[in-house]
């Protein structure tokens, strides 16, 4: 794991948020990642990216929403999550670098909903919850398609919140993690080992951020 620079507390109107910084080597970009509604920044994909991107010159900022910092087990409504994310954004911009808004699951939705207004240079949507499990008619595709900035979706092949084949056509990239569930866990007899699955994530994201640099 790349060394942690520091943990920064951020006061918001809904409580204290927290940013854990993983500094990039000669950084040129910040990738800010929020967590999901059922977990924190310890998620395997967030931790894998925090280790893989800094050597490429990408600073990773893992953002903990106030409800999580306060020790609550249930996330608040989407609008409240957006409030927390907006309040942290000025801190993410302090290094003076372009910022990619991202996150996993609920955090990916927040990033998509707010990217345009906050001036994000891209959106990284990990395990985007396209619909509730078993309810494909309750699509959230408008959030994804309305991000308005270069977007990459990284999705498990067996994600009950939306398999890659269910995603609509649009101007975004999609990386499939074969056999992965919503948390990118893979079956023991699946097409990929757990280590390989994380490699698909980090390699796919690394290639995408390099494209951002060329733009």
Backbone as a printed PyTorch tensor [residue, N CA C, xyz], in Angstrom:
tensor([[[  0.8360,  -1.2000,   0.0000],
         [  0.0000,   0.0000,   0.0000],
         [  0.8650,   1.2420,   0.0000]],

        [[  0.5190,   2.1780,  -0.8730],
         [  1.1920,   3.4650,  -0.9100],
         [  0.9920,   4.1730,   0.4230]],

        [[  1.9920,   4.9130,   0.8810],
         [  1.9090,   5.5290,   2.2010],
         [  0.8150,   6.5930,   2.2620]],

        [[  0.1160,   6.6450,   3.4000],
         [ -0.9250,   7.6360,   3.6180],
         [ -0.2830,   8.9530,   4.0150]],

        [[ -0.6640,  10.0190,   3.3390],
         [ -0.1390,  11.3270,   3.6720],
         [ -0.7520,  11.8310,   4.9780]],

        [[ -2.0750,  11.9220,   4.9890],
         [ -2.7330,  12.4260,   6.1840],
         [ -4.2250,  12.1780,   6.0820]],

        [[ -4.8700,  12.2660,   7.2330],
         [ -6.3190,  12.1760,   7.3130],
         [ -6.8340,  13.5480,   7.7110]],

        [[ -7.7450,  14.0850,   6.9170],
         [ -8.2270,  15.4460,   7.1130],
         [ -9.7120,  15.4440,   7.4490]],

        [[-10.0740,  16.1230,   8.5270],
         [-11.4810,  16.2750,   8.8970],
         [-12.0680,  17.5060,   8.2120]],

        [[-13.3210,  17.3880,   7.7940],
         [-13.9930,  18.4810,   7.1010],
         [-15.3580,  18.6970,   7.7530]],

        [[-15.5820,  19.8830,   8.2540],
         [-16.8780,  20.1920,   8.8570],
         [-17.9010,  20.5090,   7.7600]],

        [[-19.0700,  19.8940,   7.8610],
         [-20.1580,  20.1490,   6.9220],
         [-21.4240,  20.4660,   7.7100]],

        [[-22.4680,  20.8790,   7.0040],
         [-23.7380,  21.1990,   7.6520],
         [-24.4230,  19.9640,   8.2220]],

        [[-23.9540,  18.7860,   7.8430],
         [-24.5840,  17.5530,   8.3270],
         [-23.6200,  16.7200,   9.1700]],

        [[-22.5500,  17.3480,   9.6270],
         [-21.6030,  16.6450,  10.4760],
         [-20.2040,  16.6090,   9.8860]],

        [[-19.3330,  15.9320,  10.5730],
         [-17.9290,  15.8670,  10.1650],
         [-17.7080,  14.7940,   9.1060]],

        [[-17.0970,  15.1930,   7.9930],
         [-16.6490,  14.2510,   6.9740],
         [-15.1470,  14.0510,   7.1420]],

        [[-14.6000,  13.0960,   6.3910],
         [-13.1750,  12.8120,   6.5520],
         [-12.5820,  12.4270,   5.1950]],

        [[-11.3870,  12.9330,   4.9300],
         [-10.6810,  12.6190,   3.6900],
         [ -9.3420,  11.9820,   4.0300]],

        [[ -9.0930,  10.8080,   3.4970],
         [ -7.8050,  10.1380,   3.6620],
         [ -7.0390,  10.2760,   2.3510]],

        [[ -5.8940,  10.9480,   2.4260],
         [ -5.1120,  11.2770,   1.2360],
         [ -4.0070,  10.2470,   0.9890]],

        [[ -3.9130,   9.7980,  -0.2580],
         [ -2.8090,   8.9550,  -0.7170],
         [ -2.0970,   9.7520,  -1.8130]],

        [[ -0.9840,  10.4070,  -1.4910],
         [ -0.3750,  11.3540,  -2.4240],
         [  0.2660,  10.6770,  -3.6330]],

        [[  0.0460,  11.2760,  -4.7890],
         [  0.6580,  10.7750,  -6.0000],
         [  2.1070,  11.2080,  -6.1240]],

        [[  2.8610,  10.4660,  -6.8860],
         [  4.2520,  10.8070,  -7.1720],
         [  4.2450,  11.8510,  -8.2810]],

        [[  4.7220,  13.0670,  -7.9830],
         [  4.6420,  14.1880,  -8.9270],
         [  3.2160,  14.2840,  -9.4760]],

        [[  2.2660,  14.5470,  -8.6100],
         [  0.8470,  14.4290,  -8.9860],
         [  0.3960,  15.4280, -10.0410]],

        [[ -0.4800,  14.9410, -10.9140],
         [ -1.0940,  15.7760, -11.9450],
         [ -2.6170,  15.6890, -11.9000]],

        [[ -3.1530,  14.7970, -11.0510],
         [ -4.5870,  14.5600, -10.9880],
         [ -4.9660,  14.0750,  -9.5900]],

        [[ -6.1690,  14.4410,  -9.1570],
         [ -6.7560,  13.8900,  -7.9310],
         [ -7.9620,  13.0390,  -8.3160]],

        [[ -8.0060,  11.8250,  -7.8160],
         [ -9.1910,  10.9820,  -7.9600],
         [ -9.8290,  10.8590,  -6.5850]],

        [[-11.0230,  11.4390,  -6.4400],
         [-11.7450,  11.4150,  -5.1660],
         [-12.7960,  10.3200,  -5.2140]],

        [[-12.8000,   9.4640,  -4.2140],
         [-13.6810,   8.3030,  -4.2160],
         [-14.5010,   8.2270,  -2.9350]],

        [[-15.8130,   8.2110,  -3.0920],
         [-16.7040,   8.0130,  -1.9590],
         [-17.0730,   6.5430,  -1.8120]],

        [[-17.5480,   6.1880,  -0.6510],
         [-17.9020,   4.7830,  -0.3770],
         [-19.3810,   4.5320,  -0.6510]],

        [[-19.7930,   3.2950,  -0.4380],
         [-21.1770,   2.9210,  -0.6630],
         [-22.0510,   3.1440,   0.5570]],

        [[-23.3160,   2.7400,   0.4230],
         [-24.2770,   2.9280,   1.5100],
         [-24.1550,   1.8540,   2.5780]],

        [[-23.4360,   0.7960,   2.2810],
         [-23.3350,  -0.2930,   3.2480],
         [-21.9280,  -0.5510,   3.7560]],

        [[-21.0040,   0.3300,   3.4580],
         [-19.6210,   0.1210,   3.8770],
         [-18.8290,   1.4000,   3.7830]],

        [[-17.5300,   1.2890,   4.0840],
         [-16.6770,   2.4640,   4.1160],
         [-15.5340,   2.3790,   3.1300]],

        [[-14.4850,   3.1360,   3.4200],
         [-13.3540,   3.2220,   2.4920],
         [-12.4490,   1.9990,   2.5540]],

        [[-12.8070,   1.0380,   3.4200],
         [-12.0350,  -0.2020,   3.4640],
         [-12.4070,  -1.1500,   2.3240]],

        [[-13.3620,  -0.8090,   1.4950],
         [-13.7800,  -1.6500,   0.3750],
         [-12.5830,  -2.0310,  -0.4920]],

        [[-12.5840,  -3.2640,  -0.9700],
         [-11.4100,  -3.8010,  -1.6800],
         [-11.0440,  -2.9890,  -2.9180]],

        [[-12.0420,  -2.5000,  -3.6510],
         [-11.7210,  -1.7470,  -4.8640],
         [-11.1310,  -0.3810,  -4.5360]],

        [[-11.6710,   0.2740,  -3.5110],
         [-11.1370,   1.5830,  -3.1180],
         [ -9.7030,   1.4560,  -2.6200]],

        [[ -9.4390,   0.4430,  -1.8220],
         [ -8.0900,   0.2490,  -1.3060],
         [ -7.1100,  -0.1450,  -2.4130]],

        [[ -7.5800,  -0.9370,  -3.3660],
         [ -6.7080,  -1.3260,  -4.4810],
         [ -6.3040,  -0.1070,  -5.3050]],

        [[ -7.2480,   0.7890,  -5.5570],
         [ -6.9450,   1.9880,  -6.3280],
         [ -6.0500,   2.9420,  -5.5520]],

        [[ -6.2450,   3.0060,  -4.2270],
         [ -5.3890,   3.8560,  -3.4020],
         [ -3.9480,   3.3820,  -3.4210]],

        [[ -3.7430,   2.1080,  -3.6880],
         [ -2.3870,   1.5860,  -3.7880],
         [ -1.8000,   1.6720,  -5.1810]],

        [[ -2.6610,   1.5630,  -6.2060],
         [ -2.1630,   1.4540,  -7.5790],
         [ -1.9800,   2.7910,  -8.2890]],

        [[ -2.7970,   3.7860,  -7.9650],
         [ -2.7640,   5.0280,  -8.7370],
         [ -1.6630,   6.0140,  -8.3340]],

        [[ -1.3220,   6.1660,  -7.0560],
         [ -0.2970,   7.1510,  -6.6970],
         [  1.0390,   7.0010,  -7.4260]],

        [[  1.5450,   5.7840,  -7.6730],
         [  2.8010,   5.6870,  -8.4240],
         [  2.6910,   6.2350,  -9.8490]],

        [[  1.4570,   6.4000, -10.3420],
         [  1.2410,   6.9230, -11.6900],
         [  1.0680,   8.4380, -11.7000]],

        [[  1.2790,   9.0610, -10.5480],
         [  1.1200,  10.5010, -10.4580],
         [ -0.2910,  10.9470, -10.1290]],

        [[ -1.1010,  10.0230,  -9.6400],
         [ -2.4970,  10.3270,  -9.3100],
         [ -2.6880,  10.2740,  -7.8020]],

        [[ -3.0460,  11.3990,  -7.2190],
         [ -3.3740,  11.4300,  -5.7950],
         [ -4.7860,  10.8810,  -5.5950]],

        [[ -4.9320,   9.9680,  -4.6590],
         [ -6.2400,   9.3960,  -4.3570],
         [ -6.7350,   9.9660,  -3.0350]],

        [[ -7.9740,  10.4400,  -3.0410],
         [ -8.6070,  10.9540,  -1.8280],
         [ -9.8360,  10.1000,  -1.5350]],

        [[ -9.7890,   9.3380,  -0.4510],
         [-10.9350,   8.5130,  -0.0530],
         [-11.7910,   9.3150,   0.9140]],

        [[-13.0340,   9.5390,   0.5330],
         [-13.9340,  10.4380,   1.2650],
         [-14.9430,   9.6360,   2.0710]],

        [[-14.9770,   9.9110,   3.3750],
         [-15.9680,   9.2830,   4.2490],
         [-17.0820,  10.2850,   4.5470]],

        [[-18.2880,   9.8910,   4.2330],
         [-19.4480,  10.7410,   4.4750],
         [-19.6980,  10.9050,   5.9790]],

        [[-20.3240,  12.0200,   6.3890],
         [-20.5680,  12.2640,   7.8220],
         [-21.2900,  11.1410,   8.5510]],

        [[-22.2380,  10.5000,   7.8930],
         [-22.9590,   9.4230,   8.5800],
         [-22.0260,   8.2770,   8.9470]],

        [[-21.0560,   8.0300,   8.0860],
         [-20.1060,   6.9470,   8.3440],
         [-19.1220,   7.3400,   9.4460]],

        [[-18.6440,   8.5880,   9.4060],
         [-17.7280,   9.0770,  10.4400],
         [-18.4020,   9.0370,  11.8110]],

        [[-19.7000,   9.3060,  11.8280],
         [-20.4550,   9.3180,  13.0910],
         [-20.7660,   7.9180,  13.6040]],

        [[-20.4260,   6.8920,  12.8380],
         [-20.6380,   5.5290,  13.2920],
         [-22.0190,   4.9730,  13.0210]],

        [[-22.7980,   5.6580,  12.2000],
         [-24.1320,   5.1650,  11.8660],
         [-24.0380,   4.0360,  10.8480]],

        [[-25.0250,   3.1600,  10.8660],
         [-24.9930,   1.9900,   9.9950],
         [-25.8440,   2.1490,   8.7430]],

        [[-26.7120,   3.1410,   8.7340],
         [-27.6090,   3.3310,   7.6030],
         [-27.3420,   4.6890,   6.9680]],

        [[-27.1500,   4.6980,   5.6570],
         [-26.8880,   5.9430,   4.9370],
         [-28.1610,   6.7760,   4.8470]],

        [[-28.0370,   8.0910,   4.8260],
         [-29.1970,   8.9630,   4.6680],
         [-29.6610,   9.0040,   3.2200]],

        [[-30.6380,   9.8590,   2.9430],
         [-31.2000,   9.9960,   1.6030],
         [-30.1550,  10.5230,   0.6230]],

        [[-30.3300,  10.2330,  -0.6750],
         [-29.3700,  10.7010,  -1.6840],
         [-29.0930,  12.1960,  -1.6190]],

        [[-30.1110,  13.0200,  -1.4030],
         [-29.8920,  14.4630,  -1.3500],
         [-28.9340,  14.8410,  -0.2280]],

        [[-29.0220,  14.1260,   0.8880],
         [-28.1290,  14.3970,   2.0150],
         [-26.7070,  13.9740,   1.6840]],

        [[-26.5560,  12.8680,   0.9880],
         [-25.2260,  12.4420,   0.5580],
         [-24.6050,  13.4900,  -0.3650]],

        [[-25.4180,  14.0790,  -1.2290],
         [-24.9150,  15.1230,  -2.1240],
         [-24.4300,  16.3380,  -1.3290]],

        [[-25.1490,  16.6770,  -0.2630],
         [-24.7480,  17.8070,   0.5850],
         [-23.3640,  17.5710,   1.1810]],

        [[-23.1420,  16.3720,   1.6960],
         [-21.8420,  16.0420,   2.2740],
         [-20.7280,  16.0980,   1.2460]],

        [[-21.0010,  15.5870,   0.0480],
         [-19.9920,  15.5610,  -1.0210],
         [-19.6400,  16.9730,  -1.4730]],

        [[-20.6510,  17.7950,  -1.6460],
         [-20.4030,  19.1850,  -2.0630],
         [-19.5350,  19.9270,  -1.0460]],

        [[-19.7720,  19.6670,   0.2290],
         [-19.0270,  20.3620,   1.2780],
         [-17.5480,  19.9720,   1.2840]],

        [[-17.2560,  18.7540,   0.8600],
         [-15.8690,  18.2680,   0.8400],
         [-15.1290,  18.7500,  -0.4070]],

        [[-15.8530,  19.0880,  -1.4540],
         [-15.2280,  19.3830,  -2.7440],
         [-14.1480,  20.4640,  -2.6830]],

        [[-14.3640,  21.5830,  -1.9760],
         [-13.2990,  22.6000,  -1.9230],
         [-11.9880,  22.0640,  -1.3550]],

        [[-12.0670,  21.1160,  -0.4380],
         [-10.8670,  20.4910,   0.1200],
         [-10.1720,  19.6470,  -0.9500]],

        [[-10.9520,  18.9690,  -1.7720],
         [-10.3870,  18.1420,  -2.8370],
         [ -9.6940,  18.9850,  -3.8970]],

        [[-10.1450,  20.2290,  -4.0590],
         [ -9.5600,  21.1250,  -5.0530],
         [ -8.3190,  21.8620,  -4.5520]],

        [[ -8.0570,  21.7990,  -3.2570],
         [ -6.9470,  22.5690,  -2.6860],
         [ -5.5910,  22.2840,  -3.3140]],

        [[ -5.2900,  21.0430,  -3.7040],
         [ -3.9840,  20.8200,  -4.3390],
         [ -3.8070,  21.5650,  -5.6540]],

        [[ -4.8960,  22.1230,  -6.2050],
         [ -4.7890,  22.8770,  -7.4480],
         [ -4.7050,  22.0140,  -8.6860]],

        [[ -5.1830,  20.7910,  -8.5940],
         [ -5.1380,  19.8460,  -9.7080],
         [ -6.5500,  19.5300, -10.1920]],

        [[ -6.6930,  19.0480, -11.4350],
         [ -8.0020,  18.5700, -11.8750],
         [ -8.4740,  17.4430, -10.9500]],

        [[ -9.7810,  17.3620, -10.7410],
         [-10.3370,  16.3650,  -9.8220],
         [-11.3420,  15.4750, -10.5520]],

        [[-11.1360,  14.1740, -10.4690],
         [-12.1250,  13.1940, -10.9160],
         [-13.0360,  12.8810,  -9.7350]],

        [[-14.3380,  12.9830,  -9.9550],
         [-15.3030,  12.6050,  -8.9270],
         [-15.6310,  11.1330,  -9.0990]],

        [[-15.5950,  10.3950,  -8.0170],
         [-15.8680,   8.9700,  -8.1460],
         [-16.3490,   8.3560,  -6.8520]],

        [[-16.5740,   7.0680,  -6.9380],
         [-17.0160,   6.3370,  -5.7600],
         [-17.5980,   4.9990,  -6.1700]],

        [[-17.9330,   4.2260,  -5.1560],
         [-18.5460,   2.9370,  -5.4280],
         [-20.0090,   2.9690,  -4.9900]],

        [[-20.8650,   2.3430,  -5.7760],
         [-22.2820,   2.1800,  -5.4720],
         [-22.9600,   3.5360,  -5.2300]],

        [[-23.4630,   3.7860,  -4.0190],
         [-24.1040,   5.0730,  -3.7310],
         [-23.1420,   6.2300,  -3.9770]],

        [[-21.8600,   6.0180,  -3.7110],
         [-20.8590,   7.0460,  -3.9640],
         [-20.7150,   7.3600,  -5.4400]],

        [[-20.9040,   6.3490,  -6.2940],
         [-20.8660,   6.5710,  -7.7390],
         [-22.0580,   7.4110,  -8.1780]],

        [[-23.2130,   7.1690,  -7.5840],
         [-24.3990,   7.9630,  -7.9200],
         [-24.1920,   9.4290,  -7.5340]],

        [[-23.6430,   9.6490,  -6.3540],
         [-23.3630,  11.0180,  -5.9110],
         [-22.4480,  11.7140,  -6.9130]],

        [[-21.3900,  11.0290,  -7.3290],
         [-20.4330,  11.6130,  -8.2660],
         [-21.1100,  11.9900,  -9.5790]],

        [[-21.9680,  11.1170, -10.0880],
         [-22.6590,  11.3950, -11.3420],
         [-23.6010,  12.5900, -11.2070]],

        [[-24.3140,  12.6600, -10.0870],
         [-25.3050,  13.7230,  -9.9090],
         [-24.6760,  15.1000,  -9.7680]],

        [[-23.4530,  15.1690,  -9.2490],
         [-22.8630,  16.4600,  -8.8990],
         [-21.6690,  16.8620,  -9.7480]],

        [[-21.2190,  15.9960, -10.6520],
         [-19.9780,  16.2430, -11.3950],
         [-20.0170,  17.5500, -12.1690]],

        [[-21.1100,  17.8060, -12.8670],
         [-21.1890,  18.9970, -13.7010],
         [-21.1310,  20.2830, -12.8970]],

        [[-21.9200,  20.3560, -11.8440],
         [-21.9700,  21.5920, -11.0630],
         [-20.6730,  21.8690, -10.3210]],

        [[-19.9600,  20.8040,  -9.9390],
         [-18.7360,  20.9860,  -9.1600],
         [-17.5000,  21.1820, -10.0400]],

        [[-17.6240,  20.9200, -11.3330],
         [-16.4910,  21.1040, -12.2280],
         [-15.5270,  19.9340, -12.2560]],

        [[-16.0180,  18.7300, -11.9920],
         [-15.1640,  17.5440, -12.0800],
         [-14.6980,  17.3400, -13.5080]],

        [[-13.4830,  16.8290, -13.6750],
         [-12.9690,  16.5850, -15.0200],
         [-13.3310,  15.1960, -15.5250]],

        [[-13.9590,  14.3920, -14.6730],
         [-14.3830,  13.0610, -15.0560],
         [-15.1110,  12.3940, -13.9070]],

        [[-15.7580,  11.2640, -14.2050],
         [-16.4450,  10.4710, -13.1850],
         [-15.9760,   9.0300, -13.2780]],

        [[-15.6140,   8.4670, -12.1290],
         [-15.2530,   7.0570, -12.0310],
         [-16.3280,   6.3590, -11.2060]],

        [[-17.1500,   5.5570, -11.8680],
         [-18.2920,   4.9040, -11.2230],
         [-17.9960,   3.4260, -11.0130]],

        [[-17.7150,   3.0670,  -9.7850],
         [-17.4230,   1.6840,  -9.4160],
         [-18.7050,   1.0240,  -8.9050]],

        [[-19.0560,  -0.1150,  -9.5010],
         [-20.2790,  -0.8270,  -9.0940],
         [-21.4890,   0.1040,  -9.0940]],

        [[-21.7020,   0.7890, -10.2130],
         [-22.8410,   1.6950, -10.2990],
         [-24.1350,   0.9000, -10.1150]],

        [[-24.9820,   1.3000,  -9.1460],
         [-26.2220,   0.5460,  -8.8930],
         [-27.3050,   0.9590,  -9.8850]],

        [[-27.2810,   0.3470, -11.0540],
         [-28.1780,   0.7270, -12.1420],
         [-29.6450,   0.5860, -11.7410]],

        [[-29.9220,  -0.3830, -10.8980],
         [-31.2860,  -0.5960, -10.3950],
         [-31.2190,  -1.4170,  -9.1200]],

        [[-32.2620,  -1.3840,  -8.2840],
         [-32.2850,  -2.2680,  -7.1120],
         [-32.2960,  -3.7250,  -7.5770]],

        [[-31.7320,  -4.6380,  -6.8000],
         [-31.7180,  -6.0470,  -7.1960],
         [-33.1230,  -6.5600,  -7.5180]],

        [[-33.2480,  -7.1690,  -8.6790],
         [-34.5240,  -7.7350,  -9.0890],
         [-35.5450,  -6.7230,  -9.5680]],

        [[-35.1500,  -5.4480,  -9.7000],
         [-36.0820,  -4.3980, -10.1120],
         [-35.5090,  -3.5940, -11.2800]],

        [[-35.2740,  -4.2280, -12.4080],
         [-34.6670,  -3.5180, -13.5390],
         [-35.5030,  -2.3570, -14.0500]],

        [[-36.8040,  -2.3730, -13.7440],
         [-37.6650,  -1.2710, -14.1980],
         [-37.3800,   0.0220, -13.4360]],

        [[-36.7000,  -0.0800, -12.2940],
         [-36.3550,   1.0960, -11.4870],
         [-34.9580,   1.5920, -11.8700]],

        [[-34.7780,   1.9130, -13.1280],
         [-33.4550,   2.2620, -13.6400],
         [-32.9920,   3.6360, -13.1600]],

        [[-31.6970,   3.7140, -12.8880],
         [-31.0460,   4.9860, -12.5320],
         [-30.1240,   5.4470, -13.6500]],

        [[-30.4090,   5.0010, -14.8470],
         [-29.5270,   5.3030, -15.9790],
         [-29.4240,   6.7990, -16.2500]],

        [[-30.4750,   7.5550, -15.9100],
         [-30.4270,   8.9950, -16.1550],
         [-29.2980,   9.6580, -15.3770]],

        [[-29.0380,   9.1680, -14.1660],
         [-27.9380,   9.7300, -13.3790],
         [-26.6070,   9.4990, -14.0830]],

        [[-26.4130,   8.2860, -14.5610],
         [-25.1610,   7.9440, -15.2330],
         [-25.0050,   8.7200, -16.5330]],

        [[-26.0390,   8.7200, -17.3480],
         [-25.9630,   9.3660, -18.6520],
         [-25.9410,  10.8780, -18.5420]],

        [[-26.3700,  11.4040, -17.3960],
         [-26.3990,  12.8460, -17.2120],
         [-25.1750,  13.4220, -16.5480]],

        [[-24.1300,  12.6140, -16.3500],
         [-22.9270,  13.0970, -15.6610],
         [-22.3090,  14.2870, -16.3910]],

        [[-22.3110,  14.2490, -17.7020],
         [-21.8500,  15.3920, -18.4880],
         [-20.3450,  15.5480, -18.6090]],

        [[-19.5830,  14.5730, -18.1390],
         [-18.1190,  14.6050, -18.2280],
         [-17.6440,  13.2080, -18.6100]],

        [[-16.3870,  13.0470, -19.0470],
         [-15.8810,  11.7090, -19.3520],
         [-16.0950,  10.7670, -18.1700]],

        [[-16.6660,   9.6030, -18.4560],
         [-17.0820,   8.6900, -17.3920],
         [-16.6090,   7.2750, -17.6760]],

        [[-16.1450,   6.6020, -16.6220],
         [-15.8050,   5.1840, -16.7070],
         [-16.6080,   4.4250, -15.6670]],

        [[-17.2770,   3.3690, -16.1140],
         [-17.9900,   2.4580, -15.2210],
         [-17.1610,   1.1860, -15.0850]],

        [[-16.9710,   0.7270, -13.8680],
         [-16.3180,  -0.5550, -13.6140],
         [-17.3520,  -1.4250, -12.9080]],

        [[-17.7510,  -2.5260, -13.5410],
         [-18.9050,  -3.2890, -13.0710],
         [-18.6030,  -4.7730, -13.0150]],

        [[-19.0430,  -5.4140, -11.9320],
         [-18.9050,  -6.8570, -11.8080],
         [-19.8240,  -7.5800, -12.7760]],

        [[-19.3500,  -8.6790, -13.3360],
         [-20.1420,  -9.4280, -14.3020],
         [-21.4000, -10.0340, -13.7190]],

        [[-21.4430, -10.2370, -12.4010],
         [-22.6140, -10.7990, -11.7380],
         [-23.1840,  -9.8450, -10.6990]],

        [[-23.0980,  -8.5610, -10.9520],
         [-23.6030,  -7.5730, -10.0090],
         [-25.1350,  -7.5600, -10.0440]],

        [[-25.8010,  -7.8870,  -8.9290],
         [-27.2650,  -7.9010,  -8.9220],
         [-27.8840,  -6.5200,  -9.0720]],

        [[-27.0820,  -5.4710,  -8.9030],
         [-27.5720,  -4.1060,  -9.0810],
         [-27.4630,  -3.6470, -10.5470]],

        [[-27.0550,  -4.5500, -11.4050],
         [-26.9300,  -4.2300, -12.8230],
         [-25.7180,  -4.8960, -13.4360]],

        [[-25.9550,  -5.8820, -14.2750],
         [-24.8590,  -6.5320, -14.9880],
         [-24.4430,  -5.6650, -16.1760]],

        [[-23.2090,  -5.7930, -16.6330],
         [-22.7360,  -4.9490, -17.7370],
         [-23.6590,  -4.9370, -18.9490]],

        [[-24.2260,  -6.0850, -19.2930],
         [-25.0860,  -6.1560, -20.4770],
         [-26.3710,  -5.3450, -20.3170]],

        [[-26.7450,  -5.0180, -19.0980],
         [-27.9630,  -4.2580, -18.8530],
         [-27.7780,  -2.7620, -19.0350]],

        [[-26.5430,  -2.3090, -19.1030],
         [-26.2960,  -0.8730, -19.1630],
         [-26.6820,  -0.2990, -20.5240]],

        [[-27.2390,   0.9030, -20.5230],
         [-27.6720,   1.5120, -21.7830],
         [-26.4880,   1.9970, -22.6060]],

        [[-26.7300,   2.2120, -23.8730],
         [-25.6940,   2.8060, -24.7170],
         [-25.4840,   4.2480, -24.2910]],

        [[-24.2540,   4.6920, -24.3810],
         [-23.9580,   6.0600, -23.9790],
         [-22.4930,   6.3680, -24.1650]],

        [[-22.1520,   7.6190, -23.9360],
         [-20.7700,   8.0590, -24.1170],
         [-19.9950,   7.8780, -22.8150]],

        [[-19.7230,   6.6380, -22.4840],
         [-18.9240,   6.3040, -21.3090],
         [-18.2170,   4.9820, -21.5690]],

        [[-17.1370,   4.7690, -20.8420],
         [-16.4360,   3.5070, -20.9550],
         [-16.9470,   2.5190, -19.9260]],

        [[-16.7860,   1.2330, -20.1930],
         [-17.2320,   0.2080, -19.2450],
         [-16.2040,  -0.9140, -19.1780]],

        [[-15.7290,  -1.1750, -17.9740],
         [-14.8070,  -2.2820, -17.7270],
         [-15.5580,  -3.3510, -16.9490]],

        [[-15.5900,  -4.5670, -17.4750],
         [-16.2770,  -5.6740, -16.7960],
         [-15.2810,  -6.5050, -15.9950]],

        [[-15.6400,  -6.7760, -14.7500],
         [-14.8490,  -7.6560, -13.8920],
         [-15.5510,  -9.0040, -13.8900]],

        [[-15.0090,  -9.9470, -14.6500],
         [-15.6600, -11.2320, -14.8520],
         [-15.9940, -11.9620, -13.5540]],

        [[-17.2690, -12.2940, -13.3740],
         [-17.7090, -13.0470, -12.2020],
         [-17.8780, -12.2270, -10.9530]],

        [[-17.5490, -10.9390, -10.9910],
         [-17.5890, -10.1180,  -9.7890],
         [-18.9990,  -9.7670,  -9.3580]],

        [[-19.2150,  -9.7030,  -8.0410],
         [-20.5010,  -9.2690,  -7.5140],
         [-20.4590,  -7.7620,  -7.2470]],

        [[-21.3810,  -7.2430,  -6.4450],
         [-21.4380,  -5.7990,  -6.2290],
         [-20.2060,  -5.2700,  -5.4910]],

        [[-19.5740,  -6.1320,  -4.7040],
         [-18.3500,  -5.7490,  -4.0040],
         [-17.0930,  -6.2390,  -4.7080]],

        [[-17.2530,  -6.7260,  -5.9460],
         [-16.1660,  -7.2710,  -6.7620],
         [-15.5550,  -8.5380,  -6.1760]],

        [[-16.2890,  -9.2050,  -5.2990],
         [-15.8640, -10.5400,  -4.8740],
         [-16.1530, -11.5040,  -6.0170]],

        [[-15.2620, -12.4610,  -6.2200],
         [-15.4310, -13.4180,  -7.3200],
         [-15.4990, -14.8330,  -6.7610]],

        [[-16.2320, -15.7290,  -7.4370],
         [-16.3270, -17.1200,  -6.9720],
         [-14.9920, -17.8350,  -7.1050]],

        [[-14.7740, -18.8180,  -6.2390],
         [-13.5020, -19.5410,  -6.2500],
         [-13.2470, -20.2600,  -7.5700]],

        [[-14.3130, -20.6640,  -8.2240],
         [-14.1580, -21.3640,  -9.5030],
         [-14.5620, -20.4740, -10.6780]],

        [[-14.4920, -19.1920, -10.4850],
         [-14.8510, -18.2580, -11.5370],
         [-13.7190, -18.0390, -12.5190]],

        [[-13.9460, -17.1400, -13.4810],
         [-12.9370, -16.8910, -14.5180],
         [-11.7030, -16.1680, -14.0050]],

        [[-11.8130, -15.5050, -12.8440],
         [-10.7020, -14.7280, -12.3010],
         [-10.4780, -15.0640, -10.8370]],

        [[ -9.2250, -15.0070, -10.3980],
         [ -8.9490, -15.0460,  -8.9660],
         [ -9.2720, -13.6670,  -8.3920]],

        [[ -9.3210, -13.5700,  -7.0680],
         [ -9.5990, -12.2590,  -6.4730],
         [ -8.5070, -11.2570,  -6.8180]],

        [[ -7.2820, -11.7020,  -6.8340],
         [ -6.1680, -10.8130,  -7.1820],
         [ -6.2770, -10.3500,  -8.6300]],

        [[ -6.6390, -11.2630,  -9.5200],
         [ -6.7930, -10.8970, -10.9300],
         [ -7.9460,  -9.9080, -11.1210]],

        [[ -9.0230, -10.1080, -10.3540],
         [-10.1760,  -9.2100, -10.4480],
         [ -9.7840,  -7.7850, -10.0650]],

        [[ -9.0150,  -7.6630,  -8.9930],
         [ -8.5560,  -6.3330,  -8.5930],
         [ -7.6110,  -5.7440,  -9.6360]],

        [[ -6.8540,  -6.6020, -10.2750],
         [ -5.9670,  -6.1450, -11.3450],
         [ -6.7390,  -5.6030, -12.5300]],

        [[ -7.8640,  -6.2280, -12.8520],
         [ -8.7160,  -5.7230, -13.9370],
         [ -9.1890,  -4.3130, -13.5960]],

        [[ -9.5590,  -4.1030, -12.3320],
         [-10.0310,  -2.7850, -11.8950],
         [ -8.9210,  -1.7460, -12.0020]],

        [[ -7.7830,  -2.0440, -11.3840],
         [ -6.7050,  -1.0480, -11.3500],
         [ -6.1280,  -0.7880, -12.7350]],

        [[ -6.0010,  -1.8270, -13.5550],
         [ -5.4750,  -1.6340, -14.9090],
         [ -6.4410,  -0.8200, -15.7600]],

        [[ -7.7320,  -1.1240, -15.6320],
         [ -8.7270,  -0.4000, -16.4110],
         [ -8.7910,   1.0690, -16.0430]],

        [[ -8.7290,   1.3400, -14.7550],
         [ -8.7740,   2.7280, -14.3050],
         [ -7.4940,   3.4620, -14.6900]],

        [[ -6.3550,   2.7870, -14.5630],
         [ -5.0760,   3.4080, -14.9310],
         [ -5.0650,   3.8080, -16.4020]],

        [[ -5.5740,   2.9400, -17.2620],
         [ -5.6250,   3.2540, -18.6940],
         [ -6.5380,   4.4480, -18.9460]],

        [[ -7.6550,   4.4940, -18.2370],
         [ -8.6080,   5.5980, -18.4300],
         [ -8.0370,   6.9300, -17.9880]],

        [[ -7.3620,   6.9520, -16.8280],
         [ -6.8190,   8.2460, -16.3590],
         [ -5.7030,   8.7180, -17.2810]],

        [[ -4.9660,   7.8040, -17.8770],
         [ -3.9490,   8.2150, -18.8450],
         [ -4.6050,   8.9110, -20.0370]],

        [[ -5.7630,   8.4330, -20.4390],
         [ -6.4880,   9.0660, -21.5360],
         [ -6.9320,  10.4820, -21.1380]],

        [[ -7.2970,  10.6560, -19.8690],
         [ -7.6790,  11.9890, -19.3980],
         [ -6.5160,  12.9610, -19.5320]],

        [[ -5.3180,  12.4670, -19.2820],
         [ -4.1350,  13.3340, -19.3510],
         [ -3.8770,  13.7750, -20.7840]],

        [[ -4.2250,  12.9340, -21.7300],
         [ -3.9760,  13.2320, -23.1440],
         [ -5.0120,  14.1920, -23.7030]],

        [[ -6.1400,  14.3290, -23.0090],
         [ -7.2240,  15.1910, -23.5260],
         [ -6.8530,  16.6780, -23.3940]]])
